[in-house]
């Protein structure tokens, strides 16, 4: 009885020692090292071979004989499993290590016992099955292990002589225990395979789940980055009215009206509690109705002089169950302002067209009145001629105002030709000199003959130059100097007209080109507006620089014609 107890104890010690390599391998997997079984030297396979070698060592150290007949050593389990799972090189190393340990610990010693206890006769079969073993199913793997393990264990158990005794002379109780040992070794080998495959499959599932989780997290972050970049105000709600997410544009919009609200405050409370105290009752009720409706909706609201377009849509799960609401808010304030300004422009354009038509019709009766006044002056006494002269001058002045207004109102495309700007200036120089001499002023010319040709309407440009020159002369006293300069600046031609007058205050510079704005007692306020209109029809600009007490410079900029690139000529060989 005592011998049986010792035998059971030895068997349990061998089972524990054989299981050691599984505990080490499971520890390795728990560290988060992923399985890579398709590479030449996979990390986990290499570690499995090392664990098998440690299991072989421990089993060998605890090996003994049962009843003095059967060699009790389960080192063959980790050895065979390591050879089947490993590469040819690692399996060969493990097999040699197993043989070496068998030489050291095998009981009894001897070459024949070495051959039987190490199972070396089955190594060719074992190495031959290693490659198909790795791609086989679980049941096939268990079968392959059993196909090599059972004969090896059977040879160990039925060795005819062990220390001079025959196994057939073993008592029935001991024989049953030997059979249990043989069956336990075979079943334990199958359980080891099942455990290893299950652990690997769990790790692979864990790896896939981690990959899916990382992809999901990345997709979620990418979606959040996209919503933060899209210039729309986006916010989502759950079924309980809590704000679940909002992008940066929406946060900026909310803080524009409620600077004290942060993302943490908005996400921590129901929406009605967060926004209920931050807006007027009418706007709050409007928004609350939109959220409670939980349907697709488009609406427009006004809040703090701002106009917003609100689009809402329900969020649904794959099953069709509602899962909250998304709200997209678009700021339409600028668009509404532009639309209002366009409406005003259309009305002003219509008024301008009507005014142009009316003024055109006014000139006809004025011409008739002026003609009759000339006849009446010829038949009137000479002492009344001065009165007729005043009336006719006022009629001429009114006609001049009408002509300027019509020039300003017209939007037709003027006829242009390629000309030199300095040639137009030279043609106007006598007129400007004559006007300056009458005023006791002088004119300086700084013309650049190297300017490229410009596409200009000569008549309109002459009118522009004369208007600006006369404005400069009217702003100066006697002995004032008017400077006319042309130069090239980057891709534009510049006409600079500078006077030495009293200058213009900064408060009036912005209004200079407004129609009917003038600082002259007899001015109409249409001269500079007409000049700006001419410059714009030539795709140019007018800029005024002035300093009170020193004078004013008016800079007219006209772009050059774009240079045409020479066509490529194909050369055929």
Secondary structure as UniProt FT lines:
FT   HELIX           2..30
FT   TURN            31..32
FT   TURN            37..38
FT   TURN            40..41
FT   HELIX           43..61
FT   STRAND          64..66
FT   TURN            67..69
FT   STRAND          70..72
FT   HELIX           75..85
FT   HELIX           88..105
FT   HELIX           111..118
FT   HELIX           120..122
FT   HELIX           123..135
FT   HELIX           138..157
FT   STRAND          161..162
FT   TURN            163..164
FT   STRAND          165..166
FT   HELIX           167..169
FT   HELIX           172..229
FT   STRAND          233..237
FT   TURN            239..240
FT   STRAND          242..246
FT   HELIX           248..257
FT   TURN            259..260
FT   HELIX           263..268
FT   HELIX           271..275
FT   TURN            276..278
FT   HELIX           281..293
FT   STRAND          297..303
FT   TURN            304..305
FT   STRAND          306..316
FT   TURN            318..319
FT   STRAND          322..331
FT   HELIX           333..379
FT   HELIX           382..384
FT   HELIX           385..409
FT   STRAND          417..419
FT   HELIX           421..439
FT   STRAND          442..446
FT   TURN            449..450
FT   STRAND          454..456
FT   HELIX           458..474
FT   TURN            478..479
FT   STRAND          481..489
FT   TURN            490..491
FT   STRAND          492..499
FT   HELIX           506..509
FT   TURN            510..513
FT   TURN            515..516
FT   HELIX           527..537
FT   TURN            538..539
FT   STRAND          541..547
FT   TURN            548..550
FT   STRAND          551..559
//
